[in-house]
Amino acid sequence: MSDVAALKLHLNKTEFLQQDWQQRPRLFRAAFADFEDLVEAEILAGLACEEAVDSRIIENHQGNWNVVHGPFEAYDAFGESGWTLLVQSVNEWIPEVQQLIAPFRFLPDWRIDDVMISFATEGGGVGPHLDQYDVFIIQGQGRRHWRVGERVVGAEEHCPHPDLKQLAQPFTAVIDAVLEPGDMLYIPAGCPHEGIALEPSLNYSVGFRAQNSAELTTAVCDHLLNSSAKLARYRDPHSDDYGAPYQVSQSRLDHLREFALSQLTQLEWDSALMAVLSTSKRPLPQPEAAPSEEELQFCLANQEPLLLCRTPGARILLGPDGHCYSNGEQLALTDANRPFAEYLAGQWQDLELTELTTTSDLDWQHPAALQLLSELVQMGVFYLVDASDEDTDEQHA
């Protein structure tokens, strides 16, 4: 298993953002030098046996495609070749995999979707297809042959199985290469690609979500509907004749559209957006007995040997409105606790609780700082574990 501290990404981030990000696919040889797998294939297979885990197997035997959704009880029936196991959000279940996101935090936290891991037997793959999200694919054990094309618009797709969408026509590859452990592909949204395992292999896909306008607007509206925001109700324009009851005039459509677009203030819209962006992909586990604000103060003051751990999948964002947002909630910031919030938002590794008392510029004793930490712990964004317990991460997961 890999040492997560050794997950150093060899990439010129400035050049990448200027020349490649969302522009063209790239192959980076030895992006992670001496890469070792963060999870064994057997562990991944065991995870896919769990009811709460999103997993599927895609089979291809002589051009006949099939999709089977987990959870799985056994794998013998799939044979020794021609199939791929895909498991979503492995970072939310295995702490070592969560650390694979850290090298990509030169991109916004709110864009991160998850880390999907696939195990493919010889000849396994999912066929030529398009993804509507940006993805970095890191090769683990084994080798896969990848072909990647430039972005296409309006490509024809078909479904060889109801749960599988593929490109209907061949594409021209601008990358045609066999990936070795530690090699990495960057594939922007909309670029056709296909990977075929040359031998049993693992791939790690760090995905960055890119909602379309309808998806984003729907998420914002859902948040507003579930909030306490007092939204205006529609009223007809004053008129002494509305015309035929079955006829909708252009002026009425204009009035409705203006009502829908203008009623929300920028403040309401921005706040709802921040809440949506801060919401984790799946619900955070809720603590059964989270410490109170007074108990946290006691632990800090007495230098208790505890680790402050960020829950995998949790997002902490600071907005331009002077608030902290996490898990869809708005938390108040002041001049006193803002440095504290920035420090917590930047943390990715487990942190000894005592570091909060020894780090300069962190006024942990201020009531606003203690309140913020307590709220984040109560929400399940952070959790505390005994630093002497070697199995804490597994127990929390």
C-alpha positions as CSV (number, residue, x, y, z in Angstrom):
1,M,0.0,0.0,0.0
2,S,1.2,3.5,-0.8
3,D,2.5,6.1,1.7
4,V,-0.1,8.9,1.2
5,A,2.6,11.5,2.2
6,A,4.4,10.4,-1.0
7,L,1.5,11.4,-3.3
8,K,3.4,14.3,-5.0
9,L,2.0,15.3,-8.3
10,H,4.7,16.2,-10.8
11,L,2.9,18.8,-12.8
12,N,3.6,22.5,-13.7
13,K,0.3,23.8,-12.4
14,T,0.5,27.2,-14.0
15,E,1.3,25.9,-17.4
16,F,-1.5,23.3,-17.1
17,L,-4.1,25.8,-16.2
18,Q,-3.0,28.1,-19.0
19,Q,-2.7,25.6,-21.7
20,D,-4.7,22.4,-20.9
21,W,-7.4,22.8,-18.2
22,Q,-10.8,22.3,-20.0
23,Q,-9.0,22.8,-23.3
24,R,-7.3,19.6,-24.5
25,P,-6.5,16.1,-23.2
26,R,-3.0,15.4,-22.0
27,L,-0.8,12.4,-21.0
28,F,1.6,12.9,-18.2
29,R,4.2,10.2,-17.8
30,A,5.2,9.4,-14.2
31,A,2.9,12.1,-12.9
32,F,3.2,10.2,-9.6
33,A,6.7,8.8,-9.3
34,D,7.0,5.3,-7.7
35,F,3.2,5.2,-7.4
36,E,1.8,2.4,-5.2
37,D,-1.8,1.5,-5.1
38,L,-3.9,3.1,-2.4
39,V,-6.2,0.1,-2.2
40,E,-5.9,-3.6,-3.2
41,A,-8.2,-5.1,-5.8
42,E,-9.6,-7.5,-3.1
43,I,-10.5,-4.6,-0.8
44,L,-12.2,-2.8,-3.7
45,A,-14.2,-6.0,-4.5
46,G,-15.2,-6.3,-0.8
47,L,-16.3,-2.6,-0.7
48,A,-18.6,-3.3,-3.7
49,C,-20.4,-5.9,-1.6
50,E,-21.7,-3.2,0.7
51,E,-25.3,-2.1,0.2
52,A,-24.5,1.6,0.6
53,V,-21.8,1.6,-2.0
54,D,-22.5,2.6,-5.7
55,S,-20.8,0.0,-7.8
56,R,-21.3,-1.8,-11.1
57,I,-19.7,-4.3,-13.4
58,I,-19.5,-3.8,-17.2
59,E,-18.9,-6.9,-19.2
60,N,-17.9,-7.3,-22.9
61,H,-17.7,-10.8,-24.3
62,Q,-17.3,-10.9,-28.0
63,G,-19.1,-7.6,-28.5
64,N,-22.0,-8.5,-26.2
65,W,-22.2,-5.8,-23.5
66,N,-23.8,-6.3,-20.1
67,V,-24.1,-4.2,-16.9
68,V,-24.7,-5.6,-13.5
69,H,-25.2,-3.3,-10.5
70,G,-23.9,-4.0,-7.0
71,P,-23.9,-4.9,-4.2
72,F,-22.1,-8.2,-5.2
73,E,-21.9,-11.4,-3.4
74,A,-19.3,-13.1,-5.5
75,Y,-17.3,-12.6,-8.8
76,D,-16.7,-16.1,-10.0
77,A,-19.5,-16.0,-12.6
78,F,-17.9,-13.1,-14.4
79,G,-14.9,-15.2,-15.5
80,E,-11.2,-14.1,-15.7
81,S,-11.4,-11.6,-18.6
82,G,-13.6,-9.1,-20.3
83,W,-15.1,-7.2,-17.4
84,T,-14.6,-4.1,-15.3
85,L,-15.6,-3.3,-11.7
86,L,-16.3,0.4,-11.1
87,V,-16.8,1.8,-7.6
88,Q,-17.9,5.4,-7.1
89,S,-16.8,7.7,-4.2
90,V,-14.2,5.3,-2.8
91,N,-12.6,8.4,-1.2
92,E,-15.6,8.6,1.2
93,W,-14.9,5.0,2.4
94,I,-11.2,4.6,2.4
95,P,-9.1,7.5,4.0
96,E,-6.0,6.7,2.0
97,V,-8.0,7.3,-1.2
98,Q,-9.3,10.6,0.1
99,Q,-5.7,11.8,0.2
100,L,-5.4,11.4,-3.6
101,I,-7.6,14.6,-3.9
102,A,-5.0,16.7,-2.1
103,P,-2.6,17.0,-5.0
104,F,-5.4,18.5,-7.1
105,R,-6.4,21.2,-4.7
106,F,-4.9,23.8,-7.0
107,L,-8.5,23.5,-8.5
108,P,-11.5,24.7,-6.4
109,D,-12.7,22.3,-3.7
110,W,-16.4,22.8,-4.8
111,R,-15.6,21.3,-8.2
112,I,-14.4,18.0,-6.8
113,D,-16.9,15.2,-7.3
114,D,-15.3,12.0,-6.2
115,V,-12.6,9.4,-6.7
116,M,-13.9,6.5,-8.7
117,I,-11.7,3.3,-8.8
118,S,-12.0,0.7,-11.5
119,F,-10.5,-2.8,-11.5
120,A,-10.4,-4.4,-14.9
121,T,-9.5,-7.9,-16.0
122,E,-7.6,-8.5,-19.2
123,G,-9.6,-7.1,-22.1
124,G,-11.9,-5.2,-19.7
125,G,-13.2,-1.8,-20.5
126,V,-16.4,0.3,-20.8
127,G,-16.2,1.1,-24.5
128,P,-15.7,4.4,-26.3
129,H,-17.7,7.1,-24.6
130,L,-18.0,10.7,-23.5
131,D,-18.0,12.0,-19.9
132,Q,-19.6,15.4,-19.1
133,Y,-17.0,16.1,-16.3
134,D,-13.3,16.8,-16.2
135,V,-11.3,13.8,-15.0
136,F,-7.7,12.9,-14.1
137,I,-7.1,9.1,-14.5
138,I,-4.1,7.7,-12.7
139,Q,-2.8,4.3,-13.6
140,G,-2.3,1.9,-10.7
141,Q,-1.3,-1.7,-11.0
142,G,-1.1,-3.3,-14.4
143,R,-1.4,-1.6,-17.8
144,R,-4.2,-0.2,-19.9
145,H,-4.2,1.0,-23.5
146,W,-5.9,4.3,-23.8
147,R,-7.2,6.2,-26.8
148,V,-8.4,9.8,-26.3
149,G,-9.7,12.3,-28.8
150,E,-10.3,16.1,-29.0
151,R,-13.6,17.5,-27.7
152,V,-16.5,16.8,-30.0
153,V,-19.9,18.4,-30.1
154,G,-23.1,16.6,-31.1
155,A,-21.5,13.2,-31.3
156,E,-24.0,10.4,-32.0
157,E,-24.3,7.9,-29.1
158,H,-26.1,4.6,-28.7
159,C,-26.8,2.2,-25.9
160,P,-25.6,-1.4,-26.4
161,H,-27.2,-2.0,-23.0
162,P,-29.9,0.2,-21.3
163,D,-27.4,1.2,-18.6
164,L,-24.5,1.9,-20.9
165,K,-24.0,4.7,-23.3
166,Q,-21.2,4.6,-26.0
167,L,-20.2,6.5,-29.0
168,A,-21.9,5.3,-32.2
169,Q,-19.0,6.2,-34.5
170,P,-15.2,5.8,-34.2
171,F,-13.2,8.8,-33.1
172,T,-9.7,10.0,-34.1
173,A,-7.3,9.6,-31.2
174,V,-4.8,12.4,-30.4
175,I,-3.5,10.3,-27.5
176,D,-2.8,6.6,-28.1
177,A,-0.7,5.1,-25.4
178,V,-0.3,2.3,-22.9
179,L,-0.3,3.6,-19.3
180,E,2.1,2.3,-16.7
181,P,1.7,2.7,-12.9
182,G,2.0,6.4,-12.0
183,D,1.1,7.7,-15.5
184,M,-1.8,10.1,-15.6
185,L,-4.3,11.2,-18.3
186,Y,-6.2,14.4,-18.1
187,I,-9.5,14.3,-20.1
188,P,-11.7,17.4,-20.4
189,A,-15.4,17.0,-20.5
190,G,-16.7,16.1,-23.9
191,C,-13.5,14.4,-25.1
192,P,-14.1,10.8,-26.4
193,H,-12.0,8.1,-24.8
194,E,-11.6,4.4,-24.3
195,G,-9.4,2.3,-22.1
196,I,-8.8,-1.4,-22.5
197,A,-6.9,-3.4,-19.8
198,L,-3.9,-5.4,-21.1
199,E,-3.8,-7.3,-17.8
200,P,-5.5,-7.1,-14.5
201,S,-5.3,-3.4,-13.6
202,L,-6.5,-0.6,-11.3
203,N,-7.4,3.0,-12.4
204,Y,-8.1,6.0,-10.1
205,S,-10.4,8.6,-11.6
206,V,-10.4,12.0,-9.8
207,G,-13.5,13.6,-11.2
208,F,-14.6,17.3,-11.3
209,R,-18.3,18.0,-11.6
210,A,-19.6,20.3,-14.2
211,Q,-23.3,20.8,-14.0
212,N,-25.3,22.2,-16.8
213,S,-27.4,25.3,-16.2
214,A,-30.6,23.4,-15.6
215,E,-28.9,21.1,-13.0
216,L,-27.4,24.1,-11.2
217,T,-30.5,26.1,-11.2
218,T,-32.6,23.2,-10.0
219,A,-30.2,22.6,-7.1
220,V,-30.4,26.3,-6.1
221,C,-34.2,26.4,-6.4
222,D,-34.5,23.2,-4.3
223,H,-32.3,24.8,-1.6
224,L,-34.5,27.9,-1.6
225,L,-37.7,25.9,-1.4
226,N,-36.3,24.1,1.7
227,S,-35.1,27.2,3.3
228,S,-36.8,29.9,5.3
229,A,-36.5,32.5,2.4
230,K,-39.6,34.5,2.0
231,L,-40.1,34.4,-1.8
232,A,-42.6,36.5,-3.6
233,R,-45.8,35.0,-5.2
234,Y,-46.8,35.6,-8.7
235,R,-49.4,38.3,-9.4
236,D,-51.1,39.0,-12.8
237,P,-50.3,42.4,-14.4
238,H,-53.3,44.8,-14.1
239,S,-55.6,44.6,-17.1
240,D,-59.3,45.0,-17.9
241,D,-59.2,42.2,-20.5
242,Y,-57.0,39.1,-20.4
243,G,-58.2,37.8,-23.7
244,A,-59.2,34.2,-24.6
245,P,-58.6,31.9,-21.6
246,Y,-56.7,29.4,-23.7
247,Q,-54.4,31.9,-25.3
248,V,-51.0,32.8,-23.7
249,S,-49.7,36.1,-25.1
250,Q,-46.1,37.0,-25.6
251,S,-46.5,39.9,-23.1
252,R,-47.7,37.4,-20.5
253,L,-44.7,35.1,-21.1
254,D,-42.4,38.2,-20.8
255,H,-44.1,39.0,-17.5
256,L,-43.7,35.5,-16.1
257,R,-40.1,35.3,-17.2
258,E,-39.3,38.6,-15.7
259,F,-41.0,37.5,-12.4
260,A,-39.0,34.3,-12.3
261,L,-35.6,36.0,-13.0
262,S,-36.0,39.2,-11.0
263,Q,-37.5,38.3,-7.7
264,L,-34.4,36.8,-6.2
265,T,-31.9,39.4,-5.0
266,Q,-28.2,38.8,-5.7
267,L,-27.7,38.2,-2.0
268,E,-30.3,35.4,-1.9
269,W,-29.0,33.9,-5.1
270,D,-25.3,34.0,-4.1
271,S,-26.1,32.6,-0.6
272,A,-28.1,29.7,-2.1
273,L,-25.3,29.0,-4.6
274,M,-22.8,28.8,-1.9
275,A,-25.0,26.5,0.1
276,V,-25.3,24.2,-2.9
277,L,-21.6,24.2,-3.7
278,S,-20.8,23.3,-0.1
279,T,-23.1,20.3,0.0
280,S,-21.3,16.9,-0.1
281,K,-22.1,14.4,-2.7
282,R,-23.8,12.1,-0.2
283,P,-25.1,12.8,3.3
284,L,-22.3,13.2,5.9
285,P,-22.4,10.6,8.7
286,Q,-24.0,12.3,11.7
287,P,-22.1,11.9,15.0
288,E,-23.9,9.9,17.7
289,A,-22.3,11.9,20.6
290,A,-20.4,14.9,19.3
291,P,-18.6,16.9,22.0
292,S,-20.3,20.2,23.1
293,E,-18.6,23.6,22.8
294,E,-17.6,23.4,26.5
295,E,-16.2,19.9,26.0
296,L,-14.1,21.1,23.0
297,Q,-12.8,24.0,25.1
298,F,-11.8,21.6,27.8
299,C,-10.0,19.3,25.4
300,L,-8.1,22.2,23.8
301,A,-7.2,23.7,27.2
302,N,-5.9,20.4,28.6
303,Q,-4.0,19.4,25.5
304,E,-6.0,16.2,25.1
305,P,-4.3,13.6,22.7
306,L,-7.0,13.8,20.0
307,L,-7.0,14.0,16.2
308,L,-9.3,16.4,14.4
309,C,-10.2,14.6,11.2
310,R,-12.0,16.0,8.2
311,T,-14.8,13.7,7.1
312,P,-14.2,12.5,3.5
313,G,-16.5,14.3,1.1
314,A,-17.1,17.3,3.4
315,R,-16.7,20.7,1.8
316,I,-15.8,23.9,3.7
317,L,-16.1,27.1,1.6
318,L,-15.7,30.8,2.4
319,G,-17.9,33.1,0.4
320,P,-17.6,36.7,-0.6
321,D,-20.5,37.6,1.7
322,G,-18.3,37.0,4.8
323,H,-19.8,33.7,5.7
324,C,-18.5,30.1,5.9
325,Y,-20.5,27.4,4.1
326,S,-20.4,23.7,4.8
327,N,-22.8,20.9,4.1
328,G,-25.4,23.4,2.8
329,E,-25.3,25.4,6.0
330,Q,-24.3,29.1,6.4
331,L,-22.0,29.7,9.4
332,A,-21.2,33.2,10.7
333,L,-17.7,34.6,10.4
334,T,-16.2,37.5,12.3
335,D,-12.8,39.1,12.3
336,A,-12.0,37.0,15.3
337,N,-12.7,33.6,13.8
338,R,-12.0,34.1,10.1
339,P,-8.4,33.0,10.4
340,F,-9.6,30.0,12.3
341,A,-12.1,29.2,9.5
342,E,-9.5,29.6,6.8
343,Y,-7.1,27.3,8.7
344,L,-9.8,24.6,9.0
345,A,-10.9,24.9,5.4
346,G,-7.3,24.4,4.2
347,Q,-6.8,21.2,6.3
348,W,-6.9,17.9,4.4
349,Q,-4.7,15.7,6.6
350,D,-5.7,14.6,10.1
351,L,-4.6,17.2,12.6
352,E,-3.6,16.9,16.2
353,L,-6.1,19.0,18.2
354,T,-3.2,20.6,20.1
355,E,-2.0,22.3,16.9
356,L,-5.0,24.6,17.1
357,T,-3.6,26.0,20.3
358,T,0.0,26.4,19.1
359,T,-0.6,27.8,15.6
360,S,0.0,31.6,15.5
361,D,-2.8,33.9,14.5
362,L,-5.4,31.4,15.7
363,D,-7.4,32.8,18.6
364,W,-8.9,29.4,19.5
365,Q,-10.1,30.7,22.9
366,H,-12.4,33.3,21.3
367,P,-16.1,32.3,21.7
368,A,-16.7,32.7,18.0
369,A,-13.8,30.3,17.1
370,L,-15.0,27.7,19.6
371,Q,-18.6,28.0,18.3
372,L,-17.5,27.5,14.7
373,L,-15.4,24.4,15.5
374,S,-18.3,23.0,17.6
375,E,-20.8,23.6,14.8
376,L,-18.6,21.8,12.2
377,V,-18.1,18.9,14.5
378,Q,-21.9,18.7,15.3
379,M,-22.6,18.8,11.5
380,G,-20.2,15.9,10.9
381,V,-17.8,17.9,8.9
382,F,-15.0,17.1,11.4
383,Y,-14.8,14.3,13.9
384,L,-12.5,13.6,16.8
385,V,-10.7,10.4,17.5
386,D,-8.2,9.2,20.1
387,A,-4.7,9.7,18.6
388,S,-3.5,6.4,20.2
389,D,-6.2,4.4,18.4
390,E,-4.6,3.0,15.2
391,D,-8.0,1.8,13.8
392,T,-9.9,5.1,14.2
393,D,-10.3,5.8,10.5
394,E,-11.7,2.3,9.8
395,Q,-14.0,2.6,12.7
396,H,-15.4,6.0,11.6
397,A,-15.9,4.8,8.0
